[in-house]
Amino acid sequence: MVKKKTLLVRGLIAIVLWWNFQCALVFILNPAGYMGGFGLEGVAGAQMVRGLGLLFVMWNVPYAFALANPARNRVSLIEAVVMQAIGLIG
């Protein structure tokens, strides 16, 4: 039973981790496609969107540790859950 729970937790973490990394890569590699949504333009706007992509990568650090071993890295797991709750509420 514990193994199934661990696999479920890892699966959910992996989905979020993949989704966030995908968003990060798109923002970093194609900032022009998203600048308008933020009301940005020019080189500064592209750099701002790339910076948001970098923030997505930084925000994923707890998810990576939680994915590696949710039981051992419980604090990272809690951080990841709290971060998702803040995003959902916001």
C-alpha positions as CSV (number, residue, x, y, z in Angstrom):
1,M,0.0,0.0,0.0
2,V,2.8,2.4,0.8
3,K,4.5,1.7,-2.5
4,K,1.2,2.6,-4.4
5,K,0.9,5.8,-2.5
6,T,4.5,6.7,-3.2
7,L,4.0,6.0,-6.9
8,L,0.8,8.1,-6.9
9,V,2.6,11.0,-5.2
10,R,5.6,10.7,-7.6
11,G,3.3,10.6,-10.6
12,L,1.4,13.8,-9.5
13,I,4.7,15.6,-8.8
14,A,6.1,14.5,-12.1
15,I,3.1,15.9,-13.9
16,V,3.5,19.3,-12.2
17,L,7.3,19.3,-12.7
18,W,6.9,18.5,-16.4
19,W,4.2,21.2,-16.9
20,N,6.3,23.8,-15.2
21,F,9.5,22.9,-17.1
22,Q,7.5,23.0,-20.4
23,C,6.2,26.5,-19.5
24,A,9.7,27.6,-18.6
25,L,11.2,26.3,-21.9
26,V,8.5,28.0,-23.9
27,F,9.0,31.3,-22.1
28,I,12.8,31.1,-22.5
29,L,12.8,29.9,-26.1
30,N,9.9,31.9,-27.5
31,P,9.3,35.0,-25.4
32,A,7.8,37.0,-28.3
33,G,4.8,34.7,-28.2
34,Y,3.9,35.7,-24.7
35,M,5.1,39.4,-24.4
36,G,1.7,40.7,-25.6
37,G,-0.1,38.9,-22.8
38,F,2.0,40.8,-20.3
39,G,1.7,44.1,-22.1
40,L,5.4,44.0,-22.9
41,E,7.4,44.8,-26.1
42,G,10.9,45.0,-27.5
43,V,14.1,43.6,-26.1
44,A,13.2,44.5,-22.5
45,G,9.9,42.7,-22.8
46,A,11.6,39.6,-24.2
47,Q,14.1,39.6,-21.4
48,M,11.3,39.9,-18.8
49,V,9.4,36.9,-20.2
50,R,12.7,34.9,-20.3
51,G,13.2,35.9,-16.7
52,L,9.8,34.5,-15.8
53,G,10.8,31.3,-17.5
54,L,13.9,31.2,-15.3
55,L,11.7,31.7,-12.3
56,F,9.7,28.7,-13.4
57,V,12.9,26.6,-13.3
58,M,13.8,28.0,-9.9
59,W,10.4,27.3,-8.5
60,N,10.8,23.6,-9.5
61,V,13.7,22.9,-7.2
62,P,11.5,21.6,-4.3
63,Y,9.5,19.5,-6.8
64,A,12.7,17.7,-8.1
65,F,13.7,16.8,-4.5
66,A,10.2,15.7,-3.7
67,L,10.0,13.6,-6.8
68,A,13.3,11.9,-6.0
69,N,12.2,10.6,-2.6
70,P,8.9,12.0,-1.3
71,A,9.2,10.3,2.1
72,R,12.8,11.3,2.7
73,N,12.4,14.8,1.3
74,R,9.1,15.5,3.1
75,V,9.9,19.2,3.6
76,S,10.3,19.6,-0.2
77,L,7.0,17.8,-0.7
78,I,5.2,20.1,1.8
79,E,6.8,23.1,0.1
80,A,5.6,21.9,-3.3
81,V,2.0,21.3,-2.0
82,V,2.0,24.8,-0.4
83,M,3.3,26.4,-3.6
84,Q,0.5,24.7,-5.6
85,A,-2.1,25.7,-3.1
86,I,-0.9,29.4,-3.3
87,G,-1.1,29.2,-7.1
88,L,-4.6,27.7,-7.0
89,I,-5.9,30.2,-4.5
90,G,-4.2,33.1,-6.4
